[in-house]
Amino acid sequence: MFAPPFPKPGSCVAASPVEILLASAHDARTVVFLWSPLDAAGPRVVEVGEVVSSLAFRPDGEVLAIGTRDGAVRLLDLSSGRFGV
């Protein structure tokens, strides 16, 4: 069942422009949750290593930009699950 947690202060959410996928980060955590209603296993969890402050999908939906509180931006290739696109 697709039921992302209700966003709280300090949370961020981004929706993929090309598929049914949400990315979210909550409560000053260092992880990003990737939610798809088509995945019965639940969200995929991606460890970032720093507190996540912003999220944005590339227009083609293949890369997620993850901004962190330390000022860095990490690019996550969604097909491989690797950083540094």
Secondary structure, DSSP 4 states (H G I P E B T S, - for coil): ---PPPP-TT-EEEE-SSSS-EEEE-TT-SEEEEE-TT-TT--EEEE-SS-EEEEEE-TTSSEEEEEETTS-EEEEETTTTEE--
